[in-house]
């Protein structure tokens, strides 16, 4: 998440964020990720500082980056390798991508156990180590934050797509893994509750993979876990945020059963007007299609942005755009065009 940048220019929307993939940084500027960016907090902070300057030089005209950015607290981005690291699977650290891990073999499933304190085990104990080091180095008082995904996301991280067979063909085995993830998530959410300021955010329900099973199976097998995790947040005075980067429309009835959701992040195929109307008190972020950013013509970009802005008119105070997964080769003019159209919107 620390490779995402919001425009500092005044715009009518709630926010406009740009998220650049590691390959974009590596091939454009030679900035290396790899193992150091996960385990060396000073390297990571200095790299982020260099990113701010590089971005300012390239896109300062649209409010991105900062020429003389200070060193700032920066958490390691384990992304989709957290569960593999926890389970002791091999993890690779490419210099031009996020970490990725091998999946847990079936014969090691029975070895899984939830620690009494998630803060005591890897990689969570290393998050704490780095947090303490950065606080000492910067003179800050940041608290360690863990970022659990939804139970299906994490189960697939752990077992790969074989988990879908575990869940549907061998439901007892599938449930055992889901229950394990849920128990681990409760420990991580508990840590975040102690680290975050009440009234704000402590956890995002990240449901990228539910599009692989459909709304009926989601509601039958997975919704209960999401309801319970969301309730923990609400009971402790925190907002509930939900990330669904696929098309969300057919899941809305199920998501209503979670209870109050304060923020949605939705995929590019979603009907924005439908979700704004269905959840009138929620803030909504829309993920612009990465393929459109990378390969879209000016006319295609213009038509899509006009449609988005028209659909959301009247709700810009609770609507934002995420220009996500920007890969190397995406035209700079497409990124500028999004900004210029948003800024000029009336």
C-alpha positions, 0 to 999 in steps of 0.5 A: 500500500505504500506504493500508492499516492493520492493527488494533492491537487483540489478535486471534486471527488473524495479522493483520487489515488494512483497505485504503481506496481513494483515493475513500474518503479523498477523498469522506469527508475531502477528501484529494487524491491526484493527481500530488503524492502520487506525486512529492512525498514531504513531501506524501505523508508529511503526508497519511498522517499526516492519514489516521492521525488521521482513521482514529483519530477514526472507527475508533479503537475497533477499533484503527485509526489513530493520533491523533498519528502521527509523519511516517513514510517512505512510498513512492509507490504507482504501482500499475498504472501502473509499466510505462506510465510506464517505457515513456513512455506518458501517465499520468493522476493522478486526485485520487480514484484511483491513477495509470493509464496509456495502453497502448503501441501495437503499433508501439512494441514494438520500441523496448523495451529493458532498461536495464543498470541499472533504477535509472537510468531513470524511474520507478525513479530517482525512487523512489531520489530520493524515498528519499534525500530522505526519509532526509535529512528523517527521519534514517532509512536506508531503501533503495529498493524496487521492486515488480514484478508477475508477468510477465502482470500487467505485460504487460497493464499495458503492452499492455492486454488486446490482449496476450492476443491477442499471447500466443496468436495471435502467440506470438513477439511475446507471448514477446518481451514476456514475456521483456522483462518478465522481464529487467526484473523480474530487475533490480528484484528484484536491487535489492530483494535489496540493499535488504532484510534476508535471511530476510524478503521482497524481492518478491511474485509478483502474479498478479491476471491469471492467472485470465484465461488459466486454469491450463493456459495459465498452466502452459504459458506463464507458470509458468517465469517465476514459477519462475525469479523465485521461485528468485532470491529463495530463492537469496539467502535471501528468502521467496517471497510470492504474491498471487492475488486470484482463486479459487486452487483450480484453480491449486494444482497449478501453484503447487506446481511453483514450490517453497516458497511462504512466504506466499499472499494468496488471493481471496474465492472460494477454498477456504481449508481446501484451501490451508492443507492443501496448503501446511502451512508457508505463511502464508495471507492471505484477501481479503474480498470488496469487494462483500460489504463494500460491499453485504452485509447484517449476516446475510450478513456474519455467515454469511461471517465465521463460515464463514471462521473455522470453516474456518481453526480450528486455523491462526489463527497462520498466517492473516490477513484483508485487508479490501481495496478499501474504496470510498466508501459502504461501511458503517462497521458492516460494517468494525466487524462484521468486527473484532468477530467476529474479536476474539471468535473462540474 
